[in-house]
Amino acid sequence: MVRGFKNVSGVITGFTILIAIWQMIVVFGDYEKALLPSPLKVVEGIMTLITDGTLFTHLKVSMTRFFIGYVTAVTSAVVLGLILGRVNRLWNIVDPIVQVIRPVSPIAWSPFIVLWFGIGDVPAIVIIFIAAFFPVLLSTVSAVNKVNPTYLKVAQNFEMKPVHVMRKVIFPAAFPYIANGLHIALGTAWIFLVSGEMVGAQSGLGYLIIDARNLLRMDLVLAGIIFIGISGLLLDKAIKLFEKWIEKQWGIQLDP
């Protein structure tokens, strides 16, 4: 209880200091109000977006795209990673290909993605998929290779079928390491979702920022940035709660 209170107090203190610094820059920086709006002006912009429903419309679109792309990427990457982690010869062939493609920014593929899929939801979903797929794939393969060989020997002694070994032994043992990839993929996918909506969509939080910039409404631009940050934070907290729930189901010791 005390620890939770300290955490909340620390968050409030940090944001208070940030807003104070922001206000000081506005007052003493001699910037044009149109270029750097004050915190109060941004709050007014946020209230406008909430009141007219614009914020929730774009937020709903972005979240729908994100969940489709992220869940599809995680599911396929985990399944493929479990298989490749067990078949080292196949992974030795696939690994160089992955290492060449992985460093390429998903946005670099956007010209092809837009040409192939047009303008709308699909390009953003594809960009999210690419951004989330490789971190989860690599963490899963690495996690499978780190599974204690004793577990596999015990499963072999009990003559468990390969499918049951994968589902009941390898995946639970590898999950704590896979979870690291889920966190990395979530942050990366959320970042590139916004970028994708800036180049290949006409709705969503990324589009909201571009549209506000074209109208020279920097207060709405900052409002959109704030909601992107808050949404990313909430998504990260949600994935941590999911991880703890999975660990609890399998009886894995949780951090105090």
ABEGO torsion letter per residue (X at the ends): XAAAAAAAAAAAAAAAAAAAAAAAAAAAAGBBAAABBBAAAAAAAAAAAAAAGAAAAAAAAAAAAAAAAAAAAAAAAAAAAAAAAABAAAAAAAAAAAAAAAABBAAAAAAAAAAAAEBEAAAAAAAAAAAAAAAAAAAAAAAAAABBAAAAAAAAAAGBBAAAAAAAAAAAAAAAAAAAAAAAAAAAAAAAAAAAAAAABABEAAAAAAAAAAAGBAAAAAAAAAAAAAAAAAAAAAAAAAAAAAAAAAGBBBBX
